[in-house]
Amino acid sequence: MLADLEELVRCESFSADHAAVARSAAVVGALGTRLLGAGPETIVIDGVTHLRWIFGTPRVLLVGHHDTVWPLGSLRNHPWSVTDGIARGPGVLDMKAGLVQMLHALASLPSPDGVCVLVSGDEEVGSATSRELIEETARACRAAFVLEASADERGALKTARKGTSRYEVVVRGRAAHAGLDPQKGVNAAVEAAHQVLSIAGLSASLGADGGGHSVLGLATVTPTLLSSGSARNTVPALARVSVDVRVPTTAAQDRVDELMRGLTARTPGARLEVLGGRQRPPMTPESSAELFALASRLAKESGEELLRGIAVGGASDGNYTAAVGCPTLDGLGAVGAGAHADSEYVDVARMVPRARLLARLIEHTTN
């Protein structure tokens, strides 16, 4: 498993580099072919390469992705290494170790019949080209197991995920000379500042119950990227504000969308355009409850540590499988910490037990 993990990590697969993603798909496909005795279907959509194995009539969907957030060349500063039982390297936790565990777990079974393996190449950028593939397969399955990393370094599974929305607020003003005629301009940067403050305050507009708790849960609306202007001596005619939204329920997602569409300009002459909208729907605790109970029972029967399940703010393709009605359990991949960060690592000793747990889950849900 370590040798396979090294091979995947050394093949960099930055989401934005479609050629790198295609090379990675070839490596993952070759690994799956060796372990499973069958080659994948290679699906290229809008230049993004995905892999799919189908064995018989799918009843269980195994979900993973082979793209990473790490630009090409990251291996130079974050080389592959294994020291004192800790594996490091770009994408080692999110989620190349999960892919290795998934393929080895499936290979350990007497037969892969009833399983569909779907490995996407654009999960880190929202799964725009793979979403339909994921949802189409999930609708026909009785369970989806997502091989994203555990929720923490102690190995907690992810039993709920927030939904995500992405917006861009475009502010249009009017340019003018900043020294000679500033009064003739409409400053888009000033209006963008008003909008940043308004957007940052939207979470408080979601309503609260008598105890002061948000009726719609812990939704977050966060201004992130901000840009404006074209020259130091020119009143900015254009500004843009990017907004990250995380919501626990569909109702919260709808309400945030309503609030974002209702933003109004404060600066006379300025105009607003709100782009974007909903992306991944929430993965609610109800979608994982039965599968988590099964996983807990199987872990106990095997003498493994007591499983924990927690809700997380990050989204995954498990949001899509759960939203179409397929029971979904996430976080079954590698145990470690530091995803997307310089500190990213995998606890090597936990790889085999997690692969065994997945194998038992597959057996119970395909029969």
LOVEXNU-543195 format. One line per 2 residues: their letters; for each residue x, y, z of C-alpha. Coordinates in steps of 0.001 Angstrom, whole numbers, padded with zeros to 6 digits. Example, Ala and Ser with C-alpha at 12.3 -4.5 7.8 and 13.67 -1.06 7.14 Angstrom:
// LOVEXNU-543195
as> 012300:-004500:007800  013670:-001060:007140
END
This chain:
// LOVEXNU-543195
ml> 000000:000000:000000  002845:002385:000769
ad> 004488:001709:-002581  001189:002413:-004334
le> 000698:005587:-002310  004163:006804:-003215
el> 003420:006291:-006898  000210:008328:-006688
vr> 001763:011157:-004675  004739:011459:-007008
ce> 002329:011962:-009918  001189:015524:-009217
sf> -002407:016316:-010186  -003266:019978:-009709
sa> -006958:020453:-010545  -006350:023414:-012851
dh> -003808:021516:-014985  -005876:019150:-017109
aa> -002784:017493:-018597  -001499:016696:-015097
va> -004918:015339:-014125  -004893:013118:-017223
rs> -001461:011743:-016282  -002698:011074:-012765
aa> -005775:009286:-014118  -003506:006964:-016090
vv> -001538:006108:-012934  -004680:005542:-010842
ga> -006217:003512:-013659  -003141:001285:-013908
lg> -003186:000716:-010144  -006859:-000228:-010222
tr> -006331:-002526:-013189  -003565:-004374:-011348
ll> -005544:-004733:-008136  -009018:-005353:-009545
ga> -008154:-007281:-012695  -010139:-004895:-014881
gp> -009413:-001566:-016488  -011559:001513:-015835
et> -013748:003449:-018177  -011934:006720:-018842
iv> -014378:009605:-019111  -013149:013006:-020292
id> -015577:015907:-019889  -014531:019433:-020830
gv> -010900:018306:-020653  -011171:016761:-017160
th> -010376:013049:-016800  -012503:010817:-014568
lr> -012359:007059:-013986  -015167:004579:-013440
wi> -015247:000851:-012755  -018610:-000937:-012788
fg> -018906:-004525:-011574  -022296:-006085:-012260
tp> -025324:-004083:-011219  -024084:-001370:-008829
rv> -025546:-001430:-005347  -022672:000340:-003621
ll> -020838:003427:-004877  -017253:004104:-003818
vg> -016417:007777:-004297  -013003:009393:-004560
hh> -011030:012008:-006458  -007480:012116:-007759
dt> -007045:015857:-008273  -005363:017978:-005595
vw> -004998:021637:-004625  -001213:021482:-005010
pl> 000305:023240:-008085  002863:021374:-010155
gs> 006302:021583:-008597  005023:021277:-005017
lr> 007004:018044:-004631  010201:020097:-004563
nh> 009239:021749:-001269  007022:018951:000023
pw> 008693:015728:-001095  007256:012282:-000567
sv> 008560:010823:002696  007732:008246:005343
td> 009297:008876:008737  008288:007273:012026
gi> 005050:005999:010543  004038:009367:009074
ar> 003659:009756:005288  003931:013214:003752
gp> 003660:014735:000309  001240:016895:-001708
gv> -002208:015323:-001694  -001160:012388:000489
ld> -004134:012889:002828  -006559:014587:000442
mk> -007004:012093:-000918  -004471:009767:-002502
ag> -004169:007524:000540  -007953:007150:000437
lv> -007731:005918:-003157  -005113:003342:-002203
qm> -007229:002122:000711  -010333:001954:-001475
lh> -008728:-000116:-004226  -006989:-002478:-001799
al> -010197:-002954:000185  -012138:-003870:-002926
as> -009344:-006162:-004135  -009433:-008037:-000814
lp> -013029:-009191:-001385  -013902:-012505:-003089
sp> -015710:-010510:-005782  -016293:-006827:-006564
dg> -019751:-007597:-007941  -022319:-004919:-007141
vc> -019773:-002125:-006744  -019182:001015:-008798
vl> -015940:002933:-008256  -015991:006559:-009380
vs> -012807:008614:-009149  -013309:012199:-010301
gd> -010727:014686:-011483  -012299:017965:-010385
ee> -013562:017555:-006819  -011296:020262:-005449
vg> -012869:022830:-007788  -016508:021905:-007250
sa> -016991:018774:-009413  -018635:020735:-012208
ts> -017916:018078:-014842  -018325:014997:-012618
re> -021454:015935:-010666  -023860:014369:-013155
li> -021867:011114:-013188  -021881:010967:-009407
ee> -025575:011720:-009028  -026636:009363:-011812
ta> -024865:006408:-010207  -025843:007295:-006641
ra> -029555:007306:-007473  -029392:003585:-008271
cr> -027304:002563:-005233  -028259:001643:-001693
aa> -025104:003160:-000172  -022249:005497:-001012
fv> -018915:005343:000792  -016723:008417:000381
le> -012977:007928:000790  -012187:011474:001822
as> -009877:011746:004826  -011138:011397:008375
ad> -012482:014479:010110  -009553:014700:012522
er> -006302:013036:013503  -008218:010679:015791
ga> -010086:009183:012830  -013622:010556:013218
lk> -015966:009837:010327  -017874:012652:008641
ta> -021565:012138:009307  -022728:015558:008085
rk> -021342:018245:005815  -022403:021797:005178
gt> -023644:022788:001757  -021736:025400:-000182
sr> -022578:028425:-002293  -020220:030761:-004106
ye> -021003:034326:-005138  -019247:037216:-006777
vv> -020613:040710:-006240  -019636:042923:-009170
vr> -019666:046644:-008390  -019768:049085:-011285
gr> -019017:052744:-010781  -017560:055483:-013001
aa> -013909:056302:-013569  -012503:059795:-013102
ha> -009153:061442:-012453  -008430:061015:-008750
gl> -006677:064392:-008531  -008494:066633:-010968
dp> -012101:065427:-010909  -012691:062828:-008172
qk> -016191:064203:-007614  -017124:063239:-011176
gv> -016429:059577:-010497  -018428:056883:-008741
na> -015981:055009:-006561  -016554:051264:-006943
av> -013987:050549:-004215  -015936:052577:-001661
ea> -019141:050798:-002633  -017358:047445:-002407
ah> -016349:048347:001159  -020008:048935:002015
qv> -020883:045567:000479  -018157:043719:002388
ls> -019594:044995:005663  -023151:044154:004583
ia> -022187:040647:003489  -020202:039999:006663
gl> -023322:040848:008640  -025664:038527:006769
sa> -025168:035630:009178  -026853:037740:011850
sl> -029813:038255:009491  -030658:034566:009326
ga> -032879:034768:012374  -032632:033348:015877
dg> -034855:031443:018217  -035790:032507:021736
gg> -032485:031206:023036  -030471:033272:020631
hs> -029562:030329:018405  -029764:030621:014640
vl> -032963:029034:013388  -031172:027939:010233
gl> -028148:026518:012008  -024546:027619:011890
at> -024530:029181:008452  -021498:031293:007574
vt> -021324:034026:004922  -017734:035160:004427
pt> -016311:037808:002060  -013005:036469:000738
ll> -011330:037850:-002395  -011580:041593:-003062
ss> -010287:043547:-006060  -010827:047022:-007482
gs> -009313:049771:-009596  -007107:050053:-012637
ar> -004578:052770:-011706  -003396:054588:-008590
nt> -004626:057961:-009848  -008030:056836:-011132
vp> -011344:056557:-009273  -012141:052824:-009553
al> -014905:052024:-012016  -015041:048329:-011160
ar> -014705:046188:-008048  -015373:042528:-007259
vs> -016084:040758:-003982  -016030:036965:-003722
vd> -018207:035344:-001063  -017947:031884:000512
vr> -021141:030442:002014  -021462:027318:004202
vp> -024895:026129:005326  -026189:023133:007312
tt> -029630:022955:005665  -031311:023577:002340
aa> -033507:026187:004028  -030412:028110:005083
qd> -028997:027871:001568  -032216:029279:000121
rv> -032339:032094:002675  -028731:033117:002061
de> -029398:033170:-001674  -032374:035471:-001078
lm> -030277:037803:001060  -027426:037901:-001449
rg> -029793:038679:-004324  -031282:041460:-002195
lt> -028059:043434:-001740  -028455:047076:-002753
ar> -025910:049793:-003559  -025207:052494:-000971
tp> -023172:054852:-003159  -025186:057094:-005518
ga> -024585:056018:-009112  -023077:052629:-008247
rl> -024626:049435:-009629  -024444:045872:-008316
ev> -024578:042510:-010066  -024637:039302:-007997
lg> -023209:036294:-009835  -022956:032646:-008801
gr> -025194:030798:-006387  -025700:027365:-004873
qr> -023055:024702:-005432  -023111:021610:-003230
pp> -026274:020864:-001235  -025919:019987:002463
mt> -025235:016417:003562  -027533:016018:006569
pe> -026972:013689:009562  -030017:011627:008541
ss> -028284:010531:005344  -025452:008860:007256
ae> -027155:007603:010424  -027792:003959:009441
lf> -024434:003493:007742  -022601:005024:010681
al> -024404:002637:013021  -023363:-000269:010795
as> -019747:000908:010657  -019692:001290:014445
rl> -020997:-002235:014918  -018491:-003718:012467
ak> -015608:-001860:014096  -016651:-003119:017526
es> -016948:-006691:016284  -013434:-006449:014851
ge> -012022:-005196:018132  -011198:-001786:016695
el> -011522:001508:018518  -014924:003081:019024
lr> -015899:005124:015993  -016881:008755:016302
gi> -018905:010792:013837  -018885:014567:013556
av> -020276:017291:011293  -017783:019347:009291
gg> -017865:022602:007365  -016077:021362:004262
as> -018033:019845:001373  -017292:016810:-000800
dg> -018913:014702:-003487  -020741:013001:-000623
ny> -022969:016078:-000560  -024178:015130:-004039
ta> -024777:011447:-003282  -026707:012253:-000109
av> -028806:014922:-001828  -030166:012454:-004400
gc> -031336:010135:-001626  -028443:007680:-001421
pt> -027385:006910:002187  -023837:008236:002469
ld> -020958:007800:004890  -017941:010066:004457
gl> -014457:010298:005939  -013647:006601:005456
ga> -010274:007373:003901  -006909:008070:005496
vg> -006405:009194:009080  -004193:012227:009466
ag> -004383:015997:009421  -003317:019133:007571
ah> -005280:018761:004336  -004451:021587:001880
ad> -001632:022746:004186  002130:022354:004457
se> 001578:020078:007452  -000477:017489:005512
yv> 000254:013935:006679  -001145:010402:006896
dv> -000854:008015:009834  000420:004929:008000
ar> -000564:002473:010752  -004240:003376:010292
mv> -004369:002606:006564  -004859:-001169:006797
pr> -007531:-001092:009549  -009499:001526:007603
ar> -009246:-000534:004421  -010520:-003599:006309
ll> -013454:-001624:007707  -014387:-000460:004210
ar> -014187:-004022:002898  -016593:-005206:005587
li> -018967:-002326:004848  -018979:-003248:001166
eh> -019694:-006892:001973  -022645:-006027:004199
tt> -024223:-003544:001829  -023840:-005484:-001412
n> -025366:-008680:-000013
END
